[in-house]
């Protein structure tokens, strides 16, 4: 069985993969995101998430063998991800604090933004290709016109402080999203159809990842 190693601390990404039959190993990257973006000099939202996903995957690929308990002898496929919300051309990751989250919601309510999620795969299997490559899934999100009272109540839960764009689709924030155009999994944090396509480029079938 092929083993996927998720280079992310996101519980939503892990839950999405598990719900799809995949039980990955997890090792959180130690990447300094601001330093990575500055080094590459990227500003386009899709480029930002792609370089961050790559940095996370490659950093974890360089150290997983020494740090993952129960690491398989045959190696792993390492997946790095990163997400940002694009609104009016600006890039929005996790809010800095509650005031920032509330301000974001007042700016995006009743409007639409694009959630970009970068995916980067490193084939670090003994019999693998050693390839390192990725792609971006972009999904348009239509937000409800949420009144101030509900914005404040939502921010007070703390949920929007921990996620890119200050909202969730699979949690308390789901009621504030009127709809999406594109893959809803990408909004949660990992596009399953895109990941399946990336895996195919390494010769791995999606069903090879299903836990047995």
PyMOL CGO cylinders between C-alpha atoms (Angstrom):
from pymol import cmd
from pymol.cgo import CYLINDER

trace = [
    CYLINDER, 0.00, 0.00, 0.00, 1.25, 3.48, -0.88, 0.3, 1, 1, 1, 1, 1, 1,
    CYLINDER, 1.25, 3.48, -0.88, 1.68, 5.78, 2.13, 0.3, 1, 1, 1, 1, 1, 1,
    CYLINDER, 1.68, 5.78, 2.13, 0.78, 9.47, 2.02, 0.3, 1, 1, 1, 1, 1, 1,
    CYLINDER, 0.78, 9.47, 2.02, 2.52, 11.84, 4.44, 0.3, 1, 1, 1, 1, 1, 1,
    CYLINDER, 2.52, 11.84, 4.44, 0.58, 15.05, 5.08, 0.3, 1, 1, 1, 1, 1, 1,
    CYLINDER, 0.58, 15.05, 5.08, 2.85, 18.03, 5.78, 0.3, 1, 1, 1, 1, 1, 1,
    CYLINDER, 2.85, 18.03, 5.78, 0.13, 20.03, 7.53, 0.3, 1, 1, 1, 1, 1, 1,
    CYLINDER, 0.13, 20.03, 7.53, -1.29, 20.66, 10.99, 0.3, 1, 1, 1, 1, 1, 1,
    CYLINDER, -1.29, 20.66, 10.99, -4.78, 21.29, 9.58, 0.3, 1, 1, 1, 1, 1, 1,
    CYLINDER, -4.78, 21.29, 9.58, -7.39, 19.06, 11.22, 0.3, 1, 1, 1, 1, 1, 1,
    CYLINDER, -7.39, 19.06, 11.22, -9.78, 19.83, 8.34, 0.3, 1, 1, 1, 1, 1, 1,
    CYLINDER, -9.78, 19.83, 8.34, -7.33, 18.50, 5.73, 0.3, 1, 1, 1, 1, 1, 1,
    CYLINDER, -7.33, 18.50, 5.73, -6.74, 15.37, 7.77, 0.3, 1, 1, 1, 1, 1, 1,
    CYLINDER, -6.74, 15.37, 7.77, -10.48, 14.82, 8.28, 0.3, 1, 1, 1, 1, 1, 1,
    CYLINDER, -10.48, 14.82, 8.28, -11.16, 15.31, 4.56, 0.3, 1, 1, 1, 1, 1, 1,
    CYLINDER, -11.16, 15.31, 4.56, -8.59, 12.69, 3.61, 0.3, 1, 1, 1, 1, 1, 1,
    CYLINDER, -8.59, 12.69, 3.61, -9.84, 10.25, 6.23, 0.3, 1, 1, 1, 1, 1, 1,
    CYLINDER, -9.84, 10.25, 6.23, -13.44, 10.68, 5.08, 0.3, 1, 1, 1, 1, 1, 1,
    CYLINDER, -13.44, 10.68, 5.08, -12.24, 9.79, 1.57, 0.3, 1, 1, 1, 1, 1, 1,
    CYLINDER, -12.24, 9.79, 1.57, -10.66, 6.54, 2.78, 0.3, 1, 1, 1, 1, 1, 1,
    CYLINDER, -10.66, 6.54, 2.78, -7.08, 7.79, 3.13, 0.3, 1, 1, 1, 1, 1, 1,
    CYLINDER, -7.08, 7.79, 3.13, -5.23, 7.47, 6.46, 0.3, 1, 1, 1, 1, 1, 1,
    CYLINDER, -5.23, 7.47, 6.46, -2.08, 9.57, 6.04, 0.3, 1, 1, 1, 1, 1, 1,
    CYLINDER, -2.08, 9.57, 6.04, 0.86, 9.94, 8.34, 0.3, 1, 1, 1, 1, 1, 1,
    CYLINDER, 0.86, 9.94, 8.34, 1.27, 13.53, 9.56, 0.3, 1, 1, 1, 1, 1, 1,
    CYLINDER, 1.27, 13.53, 9.56, 4.38, 15.65, 10.08, 0.3, 1, 1, 1, 1, 1, 1,
    CYLINDER, 4.38, 15.65, 10.08, 3.95, 19.40, 10.43, 0.3, 1, 1, 1, 1, 1, 1,
    CYLINDER, 3.95, 19.40, 10.43, 6.40, 21.58, 8.53, 0.3, 1, 1, 1, 1, 1, 1,
    CYLINDER, 6.40, 21.58, 8.53, 8.55, 24.17, 10.24, 0.3, 1, 1, 1, 1, 1, 1,
    CYLINDER, 8.55, 24.17, 10.24, 8.49, 26.60, 7.32, 0.3, 1, 1, 1, 1, 1, 1,
    CYLINDER, 8.49, 26.60, 7.32, 8.55, 30.35, 7.94, 0.3, 1, 1, 1, 1, 1, 1,
    CYLINDER, 8.55, 30.35, 7.94, 5.78, 31.34, 5.53, 0.3, 1, 1, 1, 1, 1, 1,
    CYLINDER, 5.78, 31.34, 5.53, 6.57, 35.05, 5.42, 0.3, 1, 1, 1, 1, 1, 1,
    CYLINDER, 6.57, 35.05, 5.42, 10.23, 34.33, 4.69, 0.3, 1, 1, 1, 1, 1, 1,
    CYLINDER, 10.23, 34.33, 4.69, 9.31, 31.93, 1.87, 0.3, 1, 1, 1, 1, 1, 1,
    CYLINDER, 9.31, 31.93, 1.87, 7.01, 34.46, 0.19, 0.3, 1, 1, 1, 1, 1, 1,
    CYLINDER, 7.01, 34.46, 0.19, 9.66, 37.17, 0.51, 0.3, 1, 1, 1, 1, 1, 1,
    CYLINDER, 9.66, 37.17, 0.51, 12.37, 34.91, -0.92, 0.3, 1, 1, 1, 1, 1, 1,
    CYLINDER, 12.37, 34.91, -0.92, 10.34, 34.04, -4.00, 0.3, 1, 1, 1, 1, 1, 1,
    CYLINDER, 10.34, 34.04, -4.00, 8.96, 37.57, -4.35, 0.3, 1, 1, 1, 1, 1, 1,
    CYLINDER, 8.96, 37.57, -4.35, 5.49, 36.34, -5.32, 0.3, 1, 1, 1, 1, 1, 1,
    CYLINDER, 5.49, 36.34, -5.32, 2.33, 38.40, -4.96, 0.3, 1, 1, 1, 1, 1, 1,
    CYLINDER, 2.33, 38.40, -4.96, -0.24, 36.61, -7.14, 0.3, 1, 1, 1, 1, 1, 1,
    CYLINDER, -0.24, 36.61, -7.14, -2.48, 34.56, -4.80, 0.3, 1, 1, 1, 1, 1, 1,
    CYLINDER, -2.48, 34.56, -4.80, -2.13, 31.33, -6.81, 0.3, 1, 1, 1, 1, 1, 1,
    CYLINDER, -2.13, 31.33, -6.81, 1.65, 31.71, -6.86, 0.3, 1, 1, 1, 1, 1, 1,
    CYLINDER, 1.65, 31.71, -6.86, 1.72, 32.39, -3.12, 0.3, 1, 1, 1, 1, 1, 1,
    CYLINDER, 1.72, 32.39, -3.12, -0.09, 29.17, -2.20, 0.3, 1, 1, 1, 1, 1, 1,
    CYLINDER, -0.09, 29.17, -2.20, 1.96, 27.11, -4.64, 0.3, 1, 1, 1, 1, 1, 1,
    CYLINDER, 1.96, 27.11, -4.64, 5.36, 28.23, -3.36, 0.3, 1, 1, 1, 1, 1, 1,
    CYLINDER, 5.36, 28.23, -3.36, 4.21, 27.75, 0.24, 0.3, 1, 1, 1, 1, 1, 1,
    CYLINDER, 4.21, 27.75, 0.24, 2.85, 24.27, -0.47, 0.3, 1, 1, 1, 1, 1, 1,
    CYLINDER, 2.85, 24.27, -0.47, 6.14, 23.39, -2.15, 0.3, 1, 1, 1, 1, 1, 1,
    CYLINDER, 6.14, 23.39, -2.15, 8.24, 24.74, 0.72, 0.3, 1, 1, 1, 1, 1, 1,
    CYLINDER, 8.24, 24.74, 0.72, 6.22, 22.74, 3.26, 0.3, 1, 1, 1, 1, 1, 1,
    CYLINDER, 6.22, 22.74, 3.26, 6.33, 19.49, 1.28, 0.3, 1, 1, 1, 1, 1, 1,
    CYLINDER, 6.33, 19.49, 1.28, 10.04, 19.68, 0.50, 0.3, 1, 1, 1, 1, 1, 1,
    CYLINDER, 10.04, 19.68, 0.50, 10.97, 20.65, 4.08, 0.3, 1, 1, 1, 1, 1, 1,
    CYLINDER, 10.97, 20.65, 4.08, 9.07, 17.66, 5.46, 0.3, 1, 1, 1, 1, 1, 1,
    CYLINDER, 9.07, 17.66, 5.46, 10.45, 15.36, 2.75, 0.3, 1, 1, 1, 1, 1, 1,
    CYLINDER, 10.45, 15.36, 2.75, 13.97, 16.24, 3.91, 0.3, 1, 1, 1, 1, 1, 1,
    CYLINDER, 13.97, 16.24, 3.91, 13.40, 15.07, 7.49, 0.3, 1, 1, 1, 1, 1, 1,
    CYLINDER, 13.40, 15.07, 7.49, 10.48, 12.63, 7.67, 0.3, 1, 1, 1, 1, 1, 1,
    CYLINDER, 10.48, 12.63, 7.67, 12.60, 9.47, 7.86, 0.3, 1, 1, 1, 1, 1, 1,
    CYLINDER, 12.60, 9.47, 7.86, 14.12, 10.60, 11.17, 0.3, 1, 1, 1, 1, 1, 1,
    CYLINDER, 14.12, 10.60, 11.17, 10.96, 12.00, 12.75, 0.3, 1, 1, 1, 1, 1, 1,
    CYLINDER, 10.96, 12.00, 12.75, 7.94, 9.89, 11.77, 0.3, 1, 1, 1, 1, 1, 1,
    CYLINDER, 7.94, 9.89, 11.77, 7.12, 6.99, 14.06, 0.3, 1, 1, 1, 1, 1, 1,
    CYLINDER, 7.12, 6.99, 14.06, 6.29, 3.85, 12.14, 0.3, 1, 1, 1, 1, 1, 1,
    CYLINDER, 6.29, 3.85, 12.14, 7.61, 5.26, 8.88, 0.3, 1, 1, 1, 1, 1, 1,
    CYLINDER, 7.61, 5.26, 8.88, 7.29, 2.71, 6.08, 0.3, 1, 1, 1, 1, 1, 1,
    CYLINDER, 7.29, 2.71, 6.08, 10.46, 1.12, 4.72, 0.3, 1, 1, 1, 1, 1, 1,
    CYLINDER, 10.46, 1.12, 4.72, 9.46, 1.79, 1.13, 0.3, 1, 1, 1, 1, 1, 1,
    CYLINDER, 9.46, 1.79, 1.13, 9.19, 5.56, 1.53, 0.3, 1, 1, 1, 1, 1, 1,
    CYLINDER, 9.19, 5.56, 1.53, 6.28, 7.96, 1.26, 0.3, 1, 1, 1, 1, 1, 1,
    CYLINDER, 6.28, 7.96, 1.26, 4.53, 10.48, -0.95, 0.3, 1, 1, 1, 1, 1, 1,
    CYLINDER, 4.53, 10.48, -0.95, 4.67, 13.85, 0.81, 0.3, 1, 1, 1, 1, 1, 1,
    CYLINDER, 4.67, 13.85, 0.81, 1.78, 16.31, 0.36, 0.3, 1, 1, 1, 1, 1, 1,
    CYLINDER, 1.78, 16.31, 0.36, 2.09, 19.97, 1.25, 0.3, 1, 1, 1, 1, 1, 1,
    CYLINDER, 2.09, 19.97, 1.25, -0.86, 22.39, 1.05, 0.3, 1, 1, 1, 1, 1, 1,
    CYLINDER, -0.86, 22.39, 1.05, -1.57, 26.05, 1.62, 0.3, 1, 1, 1, 1, 1, 1,
    CYLINDER, -1.57, 26.05, 1.62, -4.68, 28.21, 1.21, 0.3, 1, 1, 1, 1, 1, 1,
    CYLINDER, -4.68, 28.21, 1.21, -5.50, 31.91, 0.90, 0.3, 1, 1, 1, 1, 1, 1,
    CYLINDER, -5.50, 31.91, 0.90, -8.61, 33.90, 0.07, 0.3, 1, 1, 1, 1, 1, 1,
    CYLINDER, -8.61, 33.90, 0.07, -8.41, 36.43, -2.75, 0.3, 1, 1, 1, 1, 1, 1,
    CYLINDER, -8.41, 36.43, -2.75, -10.72, 39.41, -2.35, 0.3, 1, 1, 1, 1, 1, 1,
    CYLINDER, -10.72, 39.41, -2.35, -10.33, 42.55, -4.48, 0.3, 1, 1, 1, 1, 1, 1,
    CYLINDER, -10.33, 42.55, -4.48, -6.95, 41.26, -5.61, 0.3, 1, 1, 1, 1, 1, 1,
    CYLINDER, -6.95, 41.26, -5.61, -5.59, 41.10, -2.07, 0.3, 1, 1, 1, 1, 1, 1,
    CYLINDER, -5.59, 41.10, -2.07, -4.30, 37.93, -0.40, 0.3, 1, 1, 1, 1, 1, 1,
    CYLINDER, -4.30, 37.93, -0.40, -5.86, 36.95, 2.93, 0.3, 1, 1, 1, 1, 1, 1,
    CYLINDER, -5.86, 36.95, 2.93, -4.48, 34.12, 5.04, 0.3, 1, 1, 1, 1, 1, 1,
    CYLINDER, -4.48, 34.12, 5.04, -5.36, 33.58, 8.69, 0.3, 1, 1, 1, 1, 1, 1,
    CYLINDER, -5.36, 33.58, 8.69, -6.53, 36.74, 10.49, 0.3, 1, 1, 1, 1, 1, 1,
    CYLINDER, -6.53, 36.74, 10.49, -4.04, 38.37, 12.83, 0.3, 1, 1, 1, 1, 1, 1,
    CYLINDER, -4.04, 38.37, 12.83, -6.60, 38.66, 15.64, 0.3, 1, 1, 1, 1, 1, 1,
    CYLINDER, -6.60, 38.66, 15.64, -10.32, 38.91, 16.37, 0.3, 1, 1, 1, 1, 1, 1,
    CYLINDER, -10.32, 38.91, 16.37, -10.53, 42.51, 15.19, 0.3, 1, 1, 1, 1, 1, 1,
    CYLINDER, -10.53, 42.51, 15.19, -8.93, 41.54, 11.89, 0.3, 1, 1, 1, 1, 1, 1,
    CYLINDER, -8.93, 41.54, 11.89, -11.36, 38.62, 11.47, 0.3, 1, 1, 1, 1, 1, 1,
    CYLINDER, -11.36, 38.62, 11.47, -14.37, 40.86, 12.12, 0.3, 1, 1, 1, 1, 1, 1,
    CYLINDER, -14.37, 40.86, 12.12, -13.07, 43.46, 9.67, 0.3, 1, 1, 1, 1, 1, 1,
    CYLINDER, -13.07, 43.46, 9.67, -12.59, 40.80, 7.02, 0.3, 1, 1, 1, 1, 1, 1,
    CYLINDER, -12.59, 40.80, 7.02, -16.14, 39.54, 7.42, 0.3, 1, 1, 1, 1, 1, 1,
    CYLINDER, -16.14, 39.54, 7.42, -17.58, 43.02, 7.14, 0.3, 1, 1, 1, 1, 1, 1,
    CYLINDER, -17.58, 43.02, 7.14, -15.63, 43.46, 3.91, 0.3, 1, 1, 1, 1, 1, 1,
    CYLINDER, -15.63, 43.46, 3.91, -16.59, 40.14, 2.29, 0.3, 1, 1, 1, 1, 1, 1,
    CYLINDER, -16.59, 40.14, 2.29, -20.20, 39.59, 3.43, 0.3, 1, 1, 1, 1, 1, 1,
    CYLINDER, -20.20, 39.59, 3.43, -22.68, 39.66, 0.61, 0.3, 1, 1, 1, 1, 1, 1,
    CYLINDER, -22.68, 39.66, 0.61, -19.83, 39.35, -1.88, 0.3, 1, 1, 1, 1, 1, 1,
    CYLINDER, -19.83, 39.35, -1.88, -17.69, 36.67, -3.52, 0.3, 1, 1, 1, 1, 1, 1,
    CYLINDER, -17.69, 36.67, -3.52, -14.03, 35.76, -3.21, 0.3, 1, 1, 1, 1, 1, 1,
    CYLINDER, -14.03, 35.76, -3.21, -11.73, 33.09, -4.59, 0.3, 1, 1, 1, 1, 1, 1,
    CYLINDER, -11.73, 33.09, -4.59, -10.19, 30.50, -2.29, 0.3, 1, 1, 1, 1, 1, 1,
    CYLINDER, -10.19, 30.50, -2.29, -6.88, 29.28, -3.72, 0.3, 1, 1, 1, 1, 1, 1,
    CYLINDER, -6.88, 29.28, -3.72, -5.36, 26.06, -2.38, 0.3, 1, 1, 1, 1, 1, 1,
    CYLINDER, -5.36, 26.06, -2.38, -1.89, 25.03, -3.45, 0.3, 1, 1, 1, 1, 1, 1,
    CYLINDER, -1.89, 25.03, -3.45, -0.91, 21.36, -3.51, 0.3, 1, 1, 1, 1, 1, 1,
    CYLINDER, -0.91, 21.36, -3.51, 2.64, 20.07, -3.78, 0.3, 1, 1, 1, 1, 1, 1,
    CYLINDER, 2.64, 20.07, -3.78, 3.61, 16.41, -4.01, 0.3, 1, 1, 1, 1, 1, 1,
    CYLINDER, 3.61, 16.41, -4.01, 7.08, 14.97, -3.41, 0.3, 1, 1, 1, 1, 1, 1,
    CYLINDER, 7.08, 14.97, -3.41, 7.62, 11.36, -4.48, 0.3, 1, 1, 1, 1, 1, 1,
    CYLINDER, 7.62, 11.36, -4.48, 10.01, 10.16, -1.79, 0.3, 1, 1, 1, 1, 1, 1,
    CYLINDER, 10.01, 10.16, -1.79, 9.45, 6.44, -2.29, 0.3, 1, 1, 1, 1, 1, 1,
    CYLINDER, 9.45, 6.44, -2.29, 12.41, 4.14, -2.71, 0.3, 1, 1, 1, 1, 1, 1,
    CYLINDER, 12.41, 4.14, -2.71, 11.02, 2.91, -6.02, 0.3, 1, 1, 1, 1, 1, 1,
    CYLINDER, 11.02, 2.91, -6.02, 9.51, 6.27, -6.93, 0.3, 1, 1, 1, 1, 1, 1,
    CYLINDER, 9.51, 6.27, -6.93, 10.55, 8.90, -9.44, 0.3, 1, 1, 1, 1, 1, 1,
    CYLINDER, 10.55, 8.90, -9.44, 11.77, 11.49, -6.95, 0.3, 1, 1, 1, 1, 1, 1,
    CYLINDER, 11.77, 11.49, -6.95, 9.49, 13.98, -8.69, 0.3, 1, 1, 1, 1, 1, 1,
    CYLINDER, 9.49, 13.98, -8.69, 8.45, 17.19, -6.96, 0.3, 1, 1, 1, 1, 1, 1,
    CYLINDER, 8.45, 17.19, -6.96, 5.56, 19.10, -8.53, 0.3, 1, 1, 1, 1, 1, 1,
    CYLINDER, 5.56, 19.10, -8.53, 2.21, 20.71, -7.78, 0.3, 1, 1, 1, 1, 1, 1,
    CYLINDER, 2.21, 20.71, -7.78, -0.87, 22.60, -8.88, 0.3, 1, 1, 1, 1, 1, 1,
    CYLINDER, -0.87, 22.60, -8.88, -3.49, 25.01, -7.55, 0.3, 1, 1, 1, 1, 1, 1,
    CYLINDER, -3.49, 25.01, -7.55, -7.25, 24.54, -7.11, 0.3, 1, 1, 1, 1, 1, 1,
    CYLINDER, -7.25, 24.54, -7.11, -9.24, 27.79, -7.16, 0.3, 1, 1, 1, 1, 1, 1,
    CYLINDER, -9.24, 27.79, -7.16, -12.86, 27.91, -6.01, 0.3, 1, 1, 1, 1, 1, 1,
    CYLINDER, -12.86, 27.91, -6.01, -15.21, 30.89, -6.02, 0.3, 1, 1, 1, 1, 1, 1,
    CYLINDER, -15.21, 30.89, -6.02, -16.99, 31.34, -2.68, 0.3, 1, 1, 1, 1, 1, 1,
    CYLINDER, -16.99, 31.34, -2.68, -20.22, 33.33, -2.35, 0.3, 1, 1, 1, 1, 1, 1,
    CYLINDER, -20.22, 33.33, -2.35, -20.72, 34.76, 1.13, 0.3, 1, 1, 1, 1, 1, 1,
    CYLINDER, -20.72, 34.76, 1.13, -24.04, 35.53, 2.78, 0.3, 1, 1, 1, 1, 1, 1,
    CYLINDER, -24.04, 35.53, 2.78, -24.84, 39.08, 3.84, 0.3, 1, 1, 1, 1, 1, 1,
    CYLINDER, -24.84, 39.08, 3.84, -24.19, 38.43, 7.53, 0.3, 1, 1, 1, 1, 1, 1,
    CYLINDER, -24.19, 38.43, 7.53, -25.30, 41.13, 10.03, 0.3, 1, 1, 1, 1, 1, 1,
    CYLINDER, -25.30, 41.13, 10.03, -22.88, 42.60, 12.55, 0.3, 1, 1, 1, 1, 1, 1,
    CYLINDER, -22.88, 42.60, 12.55, -24.37, 40.63, 15.43, 0.3, 1, 1, 1, 1, 1, 1,
    CYLINDER, -24.37, 40.63, 15.43, -23.71, 37.30, 13.72, 0.3, 1, 1, 1, 1, 1, 1,
    CYLINDER, -23.71, 37.30, 13.72, -20.25, 38.39, 12.60, 0.3, 1, 1, 1, 1, 1, 1,
    CYLINDER, -20.25, 38.39, 12.60, -19.35, 39.24, 16.19, 0.3, 1, 1, 1, 1, 1, 1,
    CYLINDER, -19.35, 39.24, 16.19, -20.82, 35.98, 17.50, 0.3, 1, 1, 1, 1, 1, 1,
    CYLINDER, -20.82, 35.98, 17.50, -18.91, 33.96, 14.91, 0.3, 1, 1, 1, 1, 1, 1,
    CYLINDER, -18.91, 33.96, 14.91, -15.61, 35.70, 15.62, 0.3, 1, 1, 1, 1, 1, 1,
    CYLINDER, -15.61, 35.70, 15.62, -16.16, 35.14, 19.36, 0.3, 1, 1, 1, 1, 1, 1,
    CYLINDER, -16.16, 35.14, 19.36, -16.13, 31.36, 18.77, 0.3, 1, 1, 1, 1, 1, 1,
    CYLINDER, -16.13, 31.36, 18.77, -12.49, 31.61, 17.71, 0.3, 1, 1, 1, 1, 1, 1,
    CYLINDER, -12.49, 31.61, 17.71, -13.04, 29.45, 14.63, 0.3, 1, 1, 1, 1, 1, 1,
    CYLINDER, -13.04, 29.45, 14.63, -12.29, 32.10, 11.98, 0.3, 1, 1, 1, 1, 1, 1,
    CYLINDER, -12.29, 32.10, 11.98, -8.98, 32.96, 13.66, 0.3, 1, 1, 1, 1, 1, 1,
    CYLINDER, -8.98, 32.96, 13.66, -7.51, 29.57, 12.77, 0.3, 1, 1, 1, 1, 1, 1,
    CYLINDER, -7.51, 29.57, 12.77, -8.34, 29.37, 9.07, 0.3, 1, 1, 1, 1, 1, 1,
    CYLINDER, -8.34, 29.37, 9.07, -7.39, 31.09, 5.83, 0.3, 1, 1, 1, 1, 1, 1,
    CYLINDER, -7.39, 31.09, 5.83, -9.95, 33.68, 4.81, 0.3, 1, 1, 1, 1, 1, 1,
    CYLINDER, -9.95, 33.68, 4.81, -11.52, 33.73, 8.29, 0.3, 1, 1, 1, 1, 1, 1,
    CYLINDER, -11.52, 33.73, 8.29, -14.24, 31.21, 7.42, 0.3, 1, 1, 1, 1, 1, 1,
    CYLINDER, -14.24, 31.21, 7.42, -14.94, 27.50, 7.17, 0.3, 1, 1, 1, 1, 1, 1,
    CYLINDER, -14.94, 27.50, 7.17, -17.21, 25.50, 4.92, 0.3, 1, 1, 1, 1, 1, 1,
    CYLINDER, -17.21, 25.50, 4.92, -17.25, 22.42, 7.13, 0.3, 1, 1, 1, 1, 1, 1,
    CYLINDER, -17.25, 22.42, 7.13, -17.74, 24.09, 10.51, 0.3, 1, 1, 1, 1, 1, 1,
    CYLINDER, -17.74, 24.09, 10.51, -19.64, 26.92, 12.16, 0.3, 1, 1, 1, 1, 1, 1,
    CYLINDER, -19.64, 26.92, 12.16, -18.99, 29.19, 9.19, 0.3, 1, 1, 1, 1, 1, 1,
    CYLINDER, -18.99, 29.19, 9.19, -20.80, 26.91, 6.75, 0.3, 1, 1, 1, 1, 1, 1,
    CYLINDER, -20.80, 26.91, 6.75, -24.11, 28.69, 7.34, 0.3, 1, 1, 1, 1, 1, 1,
    CYLINDER, -24.11, 28.69, 7.34, -22.55, 31.94, 6.15, 0.3, 1, 1, 1, 1, 1, 1,
    CYLINDER, -22.55, 31.94, 6.15, -21.55, 30.58, 2.72, 0.3, 1, 1, 1, 1, 1, 1,
    CYLINDER, -21.55, 30.58, 2.72, -24.31, 30.76, 0.10, 0.3, 1, 1, 1, 1, 1, 1,
    CYLINDER, -24.31, 30.76, 0.10, -22.52, 28.54, -2.38, 0.3, 1, 1, 1, 1, 1, 1,
    CYLINDER, -22.52, 28.54, -2.38, -19.29, 27.68, -4.17, 0.3, 1, 1, 1, 1, 1, 1,
    CYLINDER, -19.29, 27.68, -4.17, -18.22, 27.34, -7.79, 0.3, 1, 1, 1, 1, 1, 1,
    CYLINDER, -18.22, 27.34, -7.79, -15.56, 24.66, -8.05, 0.3, 1, 1, 1, 1, 1, 1,
    CYLINDER, -15.56, 24.66, -8.05, -14.37, 21.88, -5.78, 0.3, 1, 1, 1, 1, 1, 1,
    CYLINDER, -14.37, 21.88, -5.78, -15.74, 22.34, -2.22, 0.3, 1, 1, 1, 1, 1, 1,
    CYLINDER, -15.74, 22.34, -2.22, -12.99, 20.07, -0.86, 0.3, 1, 1, 1, 1, 1, 1,
    CYLINDER, -12.99, 20.07, -0.86, -10.44, 22.69, -1.93, 0.3, 1, 1, 1, 1, 1, 1,
    CYLINDER, -10.44, 22.69, -1.93, -12.19, 25.23, 0.27, 0.3, 1, 1, 1, 1, 1, 1,
    CYLINDER, -12.19, 25.23, 0.27, -11.83, 22.88, 3.23, 0.3, 1, 1, 1, 1, 1, 1,
    CYLINDER, -11.83, 22.88, 3.23, -8.12, 22.60, 2.46, 0.3, 1, 1, 1, 1, 1, 1,
    CYLINDER, -8.12, 22.60, 2.46, -7.34, 19.81, 0.01, 0.3, 1, 1, 1, 1, 1, 1,
    CYLINDER, -7.34, 19.81, 0.01, -8.84, 19.16, -3.41, 0.3, 1, 1, 1, 1, 1, 1,
    CYLINDER, -8.84, 19.16, -3.41, -9.40, 15.42, -3.70, 0.3, 1, 1, 1, 1, 1, 1,
    CYLINDER, -9.40, 15.42, -3.70, -9.88, 15.44, -7.50, 0.3, 1, 1, 1, 1, 1, 1,
    CYLINDER, -9.88, 15.44, -7.50, -6.69, 17.47, -7.98, 0.3, 1, 1, 1, 1, 1, 1,
    CYLINDER, -6.69, 17.47, -7.98, -4.74, 15.25, -5.59, 0.3, 1, 1, 1, 1, 1, 1,
    CYLINDER, -4.74, 15.25, -5.59, -5.94, 12.21, -7.51, 0.3, 1, 1, 1, 1, 1, 1,
    CYLINDER, -5.94, 12.21, -7.51, -4.58, 13.76, -10.73, 0.3, 1, 1, 1, 1, 1, 1,
    CYLINDER, -4.58, 13.76, -10.73, -1.22, 14.56, -9.12, 0.3, 1, 1, 1, 1, 1, 1,
    CYLINDER, -1.22, 14.56, -9.12, -0.92, 11.03, -7.78, 0.3, 1, 1, 1, 1, 1, 1,
    CYLINDER, -0.92, 11.03, -7.78, -1.61, 9.63, -11.24, 0.3, 1, 1, 1, 1, 1, 1,
    CYLINDER, -1.61, 9.63, -11.24, 1.46, 11.48, -12.52, 0.3, 1, 1, 1, 1, 1, 1,
    CYLINDER, 1.46, 11.48, -12.52, 3.56, 9.37, -10.13, 0.3, 1, 1, 1, 1, 1, 1,
    CYLINDER, 3.56, 9.37, -10.13, 1.87, 6.17, -11.28, 0.3, 1, 1, 1, 1, 1, 1,
    CYLINDER, 1.87, 6.17, -11.28, -0.22, 5.87, -8.11, 0.3, 1, 1, 1, 1, 1, 1,
    CYLINDER, -0.22, 5.87, -8.11, -3.95, 5.17, -8.36, 0.3, 1, 1, 1, 1, 1, 1,
    CYLINDER, -3.95, 5.17, -8.36, -6.24, 6.97, -5.90, 0.3, 1, 1, 1, 1, 1, 1,
    CYLINDER, -6.24, 6.97, -5.90, -7.53, 3.61, -4.71, 0.3, 1, 1, 1, 1, 1, 1,
    CYLINDER, -7.53, 3.61, -4.71, -3.98, 2.60, -3.77, 0.3, 1, 1, 1, 1, 1, 1,
    CYLINDER, -3.98, 2.60, -3.77, -4.27, 5.05, -0.87, 0.3, 1, 1, 1, 1, 1, 1,
    CYLINDER, -4.27, 5.05, -0.87, -7.44, 3.61, 0.57, 0.3, 1, 1, 1, 1, 1, 1,
    CYLINDER, -7.44, 3.61, 0.57, -6.88, 2.24, 4.06, 0.3, 1, 1, 1, 1, 1, 1,
    CYLINDER, -6.88, 2.24, 4.06, -7.32, -1.53, 4.20, 0.3, 1, 1, 1, 1, 1, 1,
]
cmd.load_cgo(trace, "trace")
